[in-house]
Amino acid sequence: MDMITLWPYTLSLAHFLQIIFYEDRNFQGRSYETSSDCAELTSHLSHCNSCRVESGCFMVYERPNYMGNQMLVRRGEYPDSQHLMGMSLNDCIKSCRIIPQHKGPYRMRIYERENFGGQMHELMEDCDNIMDRYSMSDCQSCNVMDGHWLMYEQPHYRGRMMYMRPGEYRSFRDIGAANTRFMSVRRIVDIC
């Protein structure tokens, strides 16, 4: 975990990140608070239907192990997971991941096909329409070298999103985006 020094103390950055999950809507029922990633919220709560972000920025997911629909949440209150994530009444938040602050360059390579095939373009800035800017019919894999990014299924940062942290993504199907085409991409900078 990253550390910060405030003389004469050294604190973990986790002290500055906090999200509280509640079993029921409107912050009712049992609660669970965390300052770290959680791959399976049902190990702490029977279900999760609302959350409050005290500080920091998180991705919340509709399925365990950071899969399924996801939504970026930052400081604020989210009284109803169904409205937050567009889920059905039976669904709830099942996992969460911290989005760490990034200071430095942003760099990502996007590829037209799986396994880094087809056209390749390197991004260092947001792109509101991949098809228009690069004449790519699809984006099926990527390599995030620096920074944290959000990929969107529609141009102009609309539709379902997918959080991409540094690493290689040979196939978006492997991370739960089987039928999703990504058409825009945005750096997570000044959002959190």
N, C-alpha and C positions, 0 to 999 in steps of 0.2 A: 504494500500500500504506500502511496506517495506520502511524504511528510512535509510539514511546513514549520519553520522556526519563527516563533514570536518571542523574542528574548524576554525572559530566560527559559521559556518553555518550548518544547518541540511537540507538535500535535499531529496526529494522523489526519489526512484530508477527509477521512470517513466522518470525523466529527462535524464537518461542514455540509454533509449530504444526509438527508433523512426523508424517508417516505413512510407513511402510516397507512396500512390497509385495514379495512373494516369488513366484517362478514356481511352486513346488511347495507342497504341504501342509506343515504343521509348520515353517514358516519355512526351508525348504530351497531350494536352487537359487539362481539369480541374484536379485539384489534391486535395487530402485529406491526411493529415498527422495525425498520432495517436501514442500515447505511451501506449495504453491500448487495451484490447480485443474489438473486434467489431463483433457482431453477424450478422449484416446486412449492408454491405458496400453500397448497393443501396439506403440507406437512405441519403448517402452523395454524391454519384456519380451515374450517370445513368448506368454505367458499369465500369469495371476495367480491363485493358489489359496490364499493366506494373506496376512495383513497384521498389522502391529503399529502401534498408535497410541502414539507417545511422548508427545505433548501435543496439546491442542486437540480439536476435534470435526470430523468429516468425514461426508459422504454418499458411499457407494460404490454404483456402478451396474453392472448386468449387461450393459449395452450402451454403445457409444461415445456421445459427445456428451450425456452425462447423461440417457440414456433407459432405459426398461425398469424392472424391479424395482430398488428401492433400499433401502438400510438405513443408519441412523445408527450410526456407530461413534465411540466416545470412548476415552480413554486405556485401553489394555488390549491383550490378545493375541487374535487371531482365527485359529486354526490351520487352519481349513477353510472355504473360501468357500461350499461347498455347504450346510453346516449354518447358516452365518451368514445366507445369503440365501434358503435353500430352493430352490436351483437344482438342475438335473440335473447329473450327473457331467461332462458335456461343457461346461458353462458355467463362466465365471470372471468376476472383476471386470474391467471394461473401461474405467471412468472414475471419477473422484472429484472432489469439490468441497468446498472449505473452508466451514465454517459459522462466520462471524465472530461474536464476542461482540457483543451489542447492549445498550447502556445507554440506557434511555429508554422511551417509551411503545410499546405494541403496538396496532396498529389494522389491521383487515382487513374488507373488505366481501365477503360471499358472495352469489351470485346463483343463483336456481333454474334458469335456462337459460343457454345460450351467449350470448356478446356482451352480457353484463350485463342479460339479460332476466328477466322474472318477478319474483318476490319478491326483496327485497334486505334483508339484515340486516347491521348493523355489529357486529363483535366487538372487544373489547379484553381479553377473558379466554378461557381454554380453554372448549370446549364438548364435553361427552362424548356428546351425542346431538343432532345437528342436527334430526332429524325430530321428536323429542319437544319440544324447546325452541321451535322456530320453525314447526312444522307444514309443513316443506318436504319435498316428496316426493323432491327431488334437489338436488344442488349441482353445476352444470356450468361455472361461471366465477367468478372472484374478482379483487379488486384489493387487493393487500397494500400499504398505505400506510406502515406502520412495523413493524419487527421481522422476525423469521424464524419461520416456522410449519411444522408438520407436519400434513398432512391424512391421515386414515385411512379405509379403505374400510368399516370396521365401527364401530358405536358403542363407546364406552369405550376408544378408542385401540388398537384391534386390527386385524389384517389388514394388507394392503399399505399402505405409506405413500408420501407424495409431499412432497418438500421445496419450500416456497414462500418465496422471498425477495422483497424489495420489487419490485413491478412489476404490470403488468396481464396477466391470464391470461383471454383471451376464450373459449378453448375448451381443456379439459383434454386433448382429443384431440391438440392441437398439441404437447403435451409428453409424449406417449406413454402417456396414460391413457385409451385408447379405450373400454374397456368397464367402467371403474371408476366406482362411485358413492361419493362421499365422505360419510361419516356422522358423523365427529367431527373436531375440529381442536384442536391444542395449540400453545401458544407454545413456542419453544425458549428456555427461560429456566431457569437452574439445572440444566440437563441436562448441559451441557458444562463 
